[in-house]
Amino acid sequence: MCMCGGLAEDNARFILLAGVLAAYMLAGAALFQRLEADLEVRQAAEFWRVYHSFRKQHLQPGAEALQRLHELLSAYGNASAAGIINKRRRWDFPGSFQFVGTIVSTIGYGSTAPQTTAGRAAVVLYGFLGCSGGILFFNLFLERIITFLAWVLRSIHLRRLKKRLRQTTLASRRISRGSSLHPRASLPDILDDDDDIGLEHWKPSVYWVMLYLSLASCTVACCAAAIYAPLEGWSYFEALYFCFVSFATIGFGDFVTTQQPSYPYVHWYRFANFVFLVVGCCCIYSLLNVTSIVIKQALNWVIQRLRCRGRGMAAPHLPRRRSSVSAVYCTARRRPTKIEARSDSVGDAAVDALDTPRRLSGELISMKDFFSANKVSLAVMQKHLHETAQMHRGGGGSTSATPHHQPAFKPGAVGPLAIASEKF
């Protein structure tokens, strides 16, 4: 249970997520095997029934006739899979545009694929830049939609806060004796000026953002399904299924739009199909990344529970890494800093602190032990305060006096997870 105690939090989260995903995939495999295996067996039995019935009634006995039948079936299957029979052209300009759209969006239905060597080589080069640009577009959309939702939630929060402060101020002034002299109630300056409060000062709830993105995604999917169902001849549920598979860029290819030979208002339908795919992919992409934040919070909670349980199961006489009185400076003590490497006296204090025996929960600690255990952390705090003061002075001193430290790289510092984490 205490396996997370010797691992960094990022590594523990990665291992825990890998285990959860493996268990999730095993459960999913068992689920879909139970749901789909019987239908697969029935469909295979039906095909062989029709095949043998055709051979008995329409085929002359002999190896040559049987070979020709197999050649016909193979050619028909390949032509149907390639979409060259009973469907519109795949490689006219609208079909080619839809194909490159499946590349850039990483959907990849598989209904249209290049057959020539030159076409496949072009897919490799074209897809590299196209997928990179598509991912960048989705990330920029994610940043802007989350910023917009954060602004909306912040406005609602400020309006509620102002209303509550007005009610509190009016109630207090009614009770006070000088209410008749100062009848006008005013709000604090920090609330009167909305421009002074940036989005970084208030973080929206990730659950509210996830709710709004879910509503937006469901609205787009329902509107798109209402158009796909009658035009493609699908049921409404099949159209919703297609929307999710496409918007999530899974792209099985069992349902693909604009494949029939003709449609009413075909140009408007193709334009609407393009708009639905772009907006739906952006909404679902944002929703999936915000949901990953919630999953990450759940993993952090599990890791903390495992660590707490591991500490509770430990024996009282075992040595402990740090003193129990300084929970505030655990982060600075967990990873060595540059000041520890430069100062031998501070390093000796850190070693003495690490060797401090574990104390009982009800035992008092002397001030000497307290300062020796937190000498490193206090030195780090003094260093940070000094650097902050130097930066606030501006151009008064030389640039060499205030060294510029780049933020250390850590997992989750780049990509869509960093965009969402920065806003929440």
Secondary structure, DSSP 8 states (H G I E B T S, - for coil): --GGGGS-HHHHHHHHHHHHHHHHHHHHHHHHHHHHHHHHHHHHHHHHHHHHHHHHHH--SSHHHHHHHHHHHHHHHHHHHHT-SSS--SSSHHHHHHHHHHHHTT---SSS---SHHHHHHHHHHHHHHHHHHHHHHHHHHHHHHHHHHHHHHHHHHHHHHHHHHHHHHHHHHHSGGGTT-------HHHH-GGGS-GGGS---HHHHHHHHHHHHHHHHHHHHHHHHHHHT--HHHHHHHHHHHHTT---SSS-SS-SS--TTHHHHHHHHHHHHHHHHHHHHHHHHHHHHHHHHHHHHHHHHHHHHHHHHS-TTS--SS-TT--TTHHHHHS--HHHHH-HHHHHHHHHHHT-----TT----HHHHHHHTHHHHHHHHHHHHHHHHHHH-TTS-GGGS--------TTSSSHHHHHHHH-
